[in-house]
Amino acid sequence: MAPVDVPSFAAAQQTLLLAELEAELAETAALVAGHSPAALQRAGLAVTNLVVAGTRTGFGGKTLLELAPDAATSASQTGVGAELPEHGIRTGDIVVVAEQPAGSAKKREVRELERRGTRGVVTRVARGFIAVALDDEGEGGGGGESGGAAAGVGAGRVWLVKLADDVTYKRMNGTMQKLQKMSEAEHSIFIRVLFGQTTPTPVAADADAGAVDWFDPTLNDSQKDAIRFALASREIALIHGPPGTGKTHTLIELILQLVKQNLRVLVCGPSNISVDNIVERLAPHRVPMVRLGHPARLLPSVLNHSLDVLTRTSEAGAIVKDVRADMDAKQASLRKARNSKERRAIYAELKILRKEYRERERRCVSSLVAASKVVLATCHGSGGFQLRGEEFDVVVIDEASQALEAQCWVPLLSAKKAVCAGDHLQLPPTIKSLNSSSSSSASKKKSSNSSTADDAKVKGDAAKQKEAAAGGAGRVSLETTLFDRLLALHGPSIKRMLTTQYRMHEKIMRFPSDELYDSKLVAAEAVKARLLRDLTYPVEANDDTTEPLIFIDTQGGDFPEKDDDDDETAGAAGAAKKTSKSRLLGDSKSNEMEAALVRQHVRRLVESGVRPEDIAVVTPYNAQLATLAPLKDAFPGIELGSVDGFQGREKEAVIVSLVRSNPEGEVGFLGEKRRLNVAMTRPKRSLTVIGDSETVKKGSKFLTRWMSFLEDNADLRYPDVSLLALEA
Ligand SMILES: Nc1ncnc2c1ncn2[C@@H]1O[C@H](COP(=O)(O)OP(=O)(O)OP(=O)(O)O)[C@@H](O)[C@H]1O
């Protein structure tokens, strides 16, 4: 493959990233303008009826607001201890906190919301409260009294609305700008390899087989090979980890080996969860490490390594503590201020204290970071001030196939060598923008990969448009991950694949292994014959619990899909409306009879003794998820999820509802084999597929082969329509 011109690559990335941000901004704007607070809450984009329960000084001297349910509106309990309703706000989300409009006021603009309210980042989500670190108003010289207190957030009722993530965008964009501006002389061998201007330094054949003193001698051979290769490689190594093959397990050993060689390592992942997972598993090995950013889960093992806590508990942190106490006291005195003059005076003092605090903290942070052999952060988090000027011998990126390439470059710019782990045969990151960057964002089409879009044809058009947008830099698209690009550039010699999987029954593994992983997967002895009936608790042995692979074929046209997108609207406004609709579970497909079959099967499993918490139902369509929702009441503990949302997860029994059933053989985004791969590789002991083989077969060659495989190998069942009527 031809080498990539770095400046044009970086320029094309910036264009595409901007289009992506615009698409996200437009989507948020359309949603907020068109829906009531209650509807936004149902869609997972807002939390309503909150009050400020507490204010503290958080990391970076930021004001931390604790938002709890308003006692007046939480039905059962009041005040402290009251629980928040179901919501979709997560740690790391960018939100605005604002006075809640009266129920009827409907039309509102995001900009207006932002002007009146206060922006911040969610730092903690608990049952009874959400903590938000407010943005620094102090620095930008903002107006009025906004010196750190929550402008627009008084003693009254507030709500919180999720905004587009422009912070991550800025980090990625800044990184691409840096890359674009670099002169050729500044390109290290590492950069030249990553853009194909030179080939990776060959790894000596025997280096692969060198003796390593393993921390965990029970690693399997493919894991050991991958680690040896990653240790021996000079610039780049990819660790390809198919489902259940112990990718993270392997990375832990690799990190320990790197530290043993006295190398300095930066470990990143696209999400907080991916990073915390590694922190937790490294912790028992007592490696000097520090986790940057707000820990997503406050597990003690993660918390004890977070920079936030280290600045408080370490020796260096002691000098920061005093100022923090002063600031907390000042914050508290705000409440007692008698008039605006007094308040202004306090704000002014707070501003000075915050500056002082930040300086002391900065010194403390750099001494902590300098002393750490291993630094862990999300990819975009590694672009913070804490790592400015820091250099690392190796950057390790987990779940690299789920990160945007620009995101990976945030840490990669401080690296000499990279090890990326991932599986490019599972889903890449979600992209919202599909048109070229110059078009108006309102006319953006649905993403082929968002969990609600379903039009496979859109994808082909979009790919072409994106290629056009990439201009002179060859084929640059946001959907192409670094992992994909490096494989295409240098071929399989830079990769090692893990081949023993510790999740699935052999029969469940067979099709994905043969189709996608060159038949190389081997089921570990402990899992290859595990059935539901062998669970650690009593389960009756019957057809449903002794057969790992079941296909309930709904062919015949008796179970047609339902199109939830019934009010087609034309033009840009229509498109924007559609986007917002899709987030609110419209514009998708469902299949009620399939839902009834799911219910029937779940009931049979539960009656056989399988616990609902060991069962998950996954489907590619959000409208189908909504149709399935009553299952949660009928079988408390059961999990329902979109395929995209279930990536990275596993369950003892998984039921996949394919939904599509139509005479035309339209399969929408079932046509994406990486999505099907994710769907069929979640179960450990039991996979039940429910779908119309006649329709699905027509979708693609992959689908044709899958259907034939199921017909030949699964326990094939045809539903009894008359019985089903009762279930529905
Ligand atoms: N060499 C091994 N011997 C026994 N069990 C192993 C081995 N390697 C991994 N496992 C087990 O396999 C499971 C999956 O491993 P791990 O959690 O590291 O995978 P992951 O990378 O997080 O997930 P995935 O493999 O799905 O990407 C874990 O339960 C782990 O203990």
The ligand as an SDF file (V2000), in Angstrom:
LIG
                    3D

 31 33  0  0  0  0  0  0  0  0999 V2000
   -4.2720  -18.1930   29.8080 N   0  0  0  0  0  0  0  0  0  0  0  0
   -5.4560  -18.2370   30.3960 C   0  0  0  0  0  0  0  0  0  0  0  0
   -5.8200  -19.2970   31.1270 N   0  0  0  0  0  0  0  0  0  0  0  0
   -7.0390  -19.3510   31.7060 C   0  0  0  0  0  0  0  0  0  0  0  0
   -7.9660  -18.3860   31.5970 N   0  0  0  0  0  0  0  0  0  0  0  0
   -7.6540  -17.3080   30.8890 C   0  0  0  0  0  0  0  0  0  0  0  0
   -6.4030  -17.1660   30.2440 C   0  0  0  0  0  0  0  0  0  0  0  0
   -6.3920  -15.9760   29.5900 N   0  0  0  0  0  0  0  0  0  0  0  0
   -7.5740  -15.4130   29.8110 C   0  0  0  0  0  0  0  0  0  0  0  0
   -8.3530  -16.1860   30.5850 N   0  0  0  0  0  0  0  0  0  0  0  0
   -9.7160  -15.8850   31.0230 C   0  0  0  0  0  0  0  0  0  0  0  0
  -10.5010  -15.5120   29.9130 O   0  0  0  0  0  0  0  0  0  0  0  0
  -11.4340  -14.5380   30.2710 C   0  0  0  0  0  0  0  0  0  0  0  0
  -11.3290  -13.3730   29.3310 C   0  0  0  0  0  0  0  0  0  0  0  0
  -10.0970  -12.7180   29.5640 O   0  0  0  0  0  0  0  0  0  0  0  0
   -9.9610  -11.1630   29.6260 P   0  0  0  0  0  0  0  0  0  0  0  0
  -10.9400  -10.6200   30.5910 O   0  0  0  0  0  0  0  0  0  0  0  0
   -8.5450  -10.8190   29.7750 O   0  0  0  0  0  0  0  0  0  0  0  0
  -10.4040  -10.8450   28.1940 O   0  0  0  0  0  0  0  0  0  0  0  0
  -10.7100   -9.4480   27.6120 P   0  0  0  0  0  0  0  0  0  0  0  0
   -9.6140   -9.0700   26.7380 O   0  0  0  0  0  0  0  0  0  0  0  0
  -11.0980   -8.4990   28.6950 O   0  0  0  0  0  0  0  0  0  0  0  0
  -11.9940   -9.8040   26.8000 O   0  0  0  0  0  0  0  0  0  0  0  0
  -11.9980  -10.3120   25.3420 P   0  0  0  0  0  0  0  0  0  0  0  0
  -11.0840  -11.4690   25.2820 O   0  0  0  0  0  0  0  0  0  0  0  0
  -13.4330  -10.6410   25.1480 O   0  0  0  0  0  0  0  0  0  0  0  0
  -11.5360   -9.1440   24.5380 O   0  0  0  0  0  0  0  0  0  0  0  0
  -11.1700  -14.1760   31.7000 C   0  0  0  0  0  0  0  0  0  0  0  0
  -12.0790  -14.8470   32.5280 O   0  0  0  0  0  0  0  0  0  0  0  0
   -9.7590  -14.6850   31.9360 C   0  0  0  0  0  0  0  0  0  0  0  0
   -9.5520  -15.0460   33.2710 O   0  0  0  0  0  0  0  0  0  0  0  0
  1  2  1  0
  2  3  1  0
  2  7  2  0
  3  4  2  0
  4  5  1  0
  5  6  2  0
  6  7  1  0
  6 10  1  0
  7  8  1  0
  8  9  2  0
  9 10  1  0
 10 11  1  0
 11 12  1  0
 11 30  1  0
 12 13  1  0
 13 14  1  0
 13 28  1  0
 14 15  1  0
 15 16  1  0
 16 17  2  0
 16 18  1  0
 16 19  1  0
 19 20  1  0
 20 21  2  0
 20 22  1  0
 20 23  1  0
 23 24  1  0
 24 25  2  0
 24 26  1  0
 24 27  1  0
 28 29  1  0
 28 30  1  0
 30 31  1  0
M  END
$$$$
